[in-house]
Amino acid sequence: APPEYLADAQLTEVCSVADCVNDDVVDVQEAWEHNGFGVANDAAQLWRMAAEAGADVEAATLFYYEVYEQEIESDGWSFDPAEWRPLTYLDHGQKTSVTPPSEATVFGFDVVVFENSLDHSPLSCNHIAAQADVNQHCLFETLESAKSAIDAGIFGGGCEPGVYRIFSVAVVAANAGR
């Protein structure tokens, strides 16, 4: 559920990539089983980790993310639209070899900040959704609207410093990868 500080944003849920506001059933970064983007490579890996941790996954929702091929770095105060560059990722010795799900429904697009790893989703954790045109899932409807918001500086004025990337957020069909 959305936190109180986002009550005016007309959200029904927060489906952000980072876990600043929403909970992870399994922290893949703590288990050191994440890929170069800080998430698991496939659903089977997540379900296995959840079982090993004894996590209750009955009400869990599985998400699938795809990253936009460009990124932009910011000090958290200003953004220069001319500074978009090809996507890089933090390797940390972790193999990025994602297995896409056979069925997933895209809910929207999140803007994610990486400093040393996948750190923040400022739409939810920096309250940007309160002033942005987001859907009920606390996500931009399109890749273009997410990129335009970054270019317009909506995340400036003190958001997190780091590399800003755009991820599509999709809900995977129940029981995928189990």
N, C-alpha and C positions, 0 to 999 in steps of 0.2 A: 504494500500500500504506500501511497505517497506520504512523505513526512508533512507535518503541519505547516512548515514554512513554504510549501508549494501548494497549499490548499486552494489558492486563487487561480492556479494554472489549469483547472478543469481536467486533472489527471485521474484515471481510474487505477493505474498501476505504474510502477517504475520498472522498466525493462532495460536498464543500462548495462553496458559491458563491464564496467568496474563495479566492485562491491562496496562502494562508499555508502550507498543507501540501501540497496537490496542485498540479501544474504546469499552466500554460496553454500551449497550442500557440502561440497568438498573444495578445499583450497588447494588447487593444483600447483600453485607456486610454492606453498609450504612443503608439499610432497616432492618437489623437484621433478615433476612429470609434465611440465608445461613445455610448449614449443617456443620459438623465438618471439611470439607475440604475447606470451603470458597466459595462454589458454591451452586446453587439451587438443590433441590432434583428431580425436574421434569420440563418438558416443560410448563405444564399448569400453574405452579407457576410463571415462568418467564413471560409468556404472560399476566397473570393477573397483575403482578407488572408493566409491561410496559404500560398497559392500564390505570392503576391508576395514573401513572406518566405522562400520555399524551405523551409518547415517540413515535416517528415515527419509526415503525418497518418494513416499506415497503421494504427497502433494507437490512434489518438485516439478518444475518446468524446465525442459532442456532447450537451450538456445544454440543456434549455429550462427557464426559470424564470418563475414567476408570483409576484407579490408580494401579500401580504395587504393589505387596504385600510386598515389602521391601523398606527400605529407608536408607540413610547414612547421617551422620552429618559432617559438615565441618566448619572450621573457614574462609572459602573463599580462603584459600591459599593452603591447602593440603588436600588430600583424601587418606584414607587407605582402599583399596579394601577388607581387612579382617573385616572391621567395618560395613558391611551391616547388618541390623537387621530387625526383623519383623515390619511391618507398624504400626504406632500409628496415632492418629489424635487428634486435638485440639477440645474438646467437646464444651466448652463455653455454655453448656446447649442447644445446637442445635442438633436436632435429624438427624442422617444420615440414610435416608431410601430412596435410589435412585430408581426411576422408569425408567428403560431403555426404549429407544424409540423402536418402532417396526421396524424402518428402519433407518440405519445410515451407512455412508461410512467413513472408517478410512483414514485420511490424513497422519498420522504419529504419532510421539511420542515427547512430550515436556519434558524438565527437568525443574522442578518448585522448587523454594526455599521458605520454610516456616520459618519464625522467630516467629512472634506472630500470623500470619495468612498467607494466600496465598499472598506472597509478590512479587516475581519476576520470570520471565522466562528469564534466562540469555542468552539463544540463541539470543534473540532479544535485550533485554535491556542492556546487557553487551557486545554486539557485537560479541559474540562467534560464531554466524552463519558465520561470515566472514572467520573463520579458520576451521570450522567443515564441515563434509560431510553431509549437510542437503538437503532436497528436496525443491521444489519451494514454499512450504508453510512455510518454516523456521522451519521444523521439521525433526527429524531423521526418516528414513524409517522404522526401526524396533526397538523393545524393546531392542534387543541385542546390536544394534549399540549405542543406548542411554546409556545403562549400561556400555559398553566398553569405551565410551568417558569419563564418570565419573571416571571409574577405572584408565584410562590413565592420569587423572589430567587436562583435557582440561578446566575445570571450575576453576582450581586453579590460583594462581597468582593475587588474589585480587577481585574475584567475591564475591557475597553476602555471608555472614555467615548464617548458619542455617541448617535446615534439607532439604536434596535434595530428591525429589520424582520424579518418572517418570509417566507421564500420557499419555494414548492414546488420540488422538484428532480426533473426528469423526464429520462429518457434518450430521445433521439430515435432513430428508426429509422435504421440505417446508410444512408449515402449521401443522406440528406435534404438538399435544397437544393443538391446538387452539379450 
